[in-house]
Amino acid sequence: MLNLLIVEDNPRLAAALRSGFTATGRVTVLHACASGEDALAWSLAQSAAGAPRPAAVLMDVQLAGAAPP
């Protein structure tokens, strides 16, 4: 099983991705975040708690929010 983190600001697309990946039986979607900031906060919390971490991140390349420096 592949542990996956989805970062997508469109809730309908995020739900479709989660459903599609889960349906394969080969992917566990650990979490879906709507922004890069949320994904970072979630990842840090998971790490601090010793919880499972994603082996891969599927991330939208045009997220709303903070612009890169």
C-alpha positions in Angstrom: 0.0 0.0 0.0 1.2 3.5 -0.9 0.4 6.2 1.7 -0.6 9.4 -0.2 -1.2 13.0 0.7 -3.4 15.0 -1.7 -3.0 18.8 -1.8 -5.8 20.3 -4.0 -7.9 23.4 -3.5 -10.9 22.3 -5.5 -13.0 20.2 -3.1 -14.8 18.2 -5.9 -11.5 17.3 -7.5 -9.9 16.4 -4.2 -12.9 14.1 -3.4 -12.7 12.5 -6.9 -8.9 11.9 -6.5 -9.4 10.3 -3.1 -12.2 8.1 -4.4 -10.2 7.0 -7.5 -7.0 6.2 -5.6 -8.8 4.4 -2.8 -10.8 2.3 -5.3 -7.5 0.8 -6.7 -7.0 -1.0 -3.4 -3.3 -0.1 -3.6 -3.4 3.5 -2.2 -4.3 4.8 1.3 -5.1 8.5 1.2 -3.9 9.6 4.6 -5.3 13.2 4.2 -6.4 15.8 1.7 -5.4 19.4 2.2 -6.7 22.5 0.5 -3.4 24.5 0.6 0.3 24.0 0.8 0.3 25.7 4.3 -2.3 23.2 5.5 -0.3 20.3 4.1 2.9 21.5 5.8 1.1 21.9 9.2 -0.5 18.5 8.8 2.8 16.8 7.9 4.6 18.4 10.9 1.8 17.3 13.3 1.9 13.7 11.9 5.7 13.6 12.3 5.5 15.0 15.9 2.9 12.4 16.7 4.8 9.5 15.2 1.8 8.8 13.0 2.1 7.3 9.5 3.6 9.7 6.9 2.9 9.8 3.2 5.3 8.1 0.8 4.0 10.4 -2.0 2.3 13.8 -2.3 0.0 14.7 -5.2 -0.1 18.5 -5.3 -1.9 21.0 -7.5 0.6 23.3 -9.2 -1.7 26.3 -9.1 -2.9 26.5 -5.5 -4.5 29.7 -4.1 -2.7 31.3 -1.2 0.8 32.4 -0.4 2.9 33.2 -3.5 6.4 31.7 -3.7 9.2 34.1 -2.7 
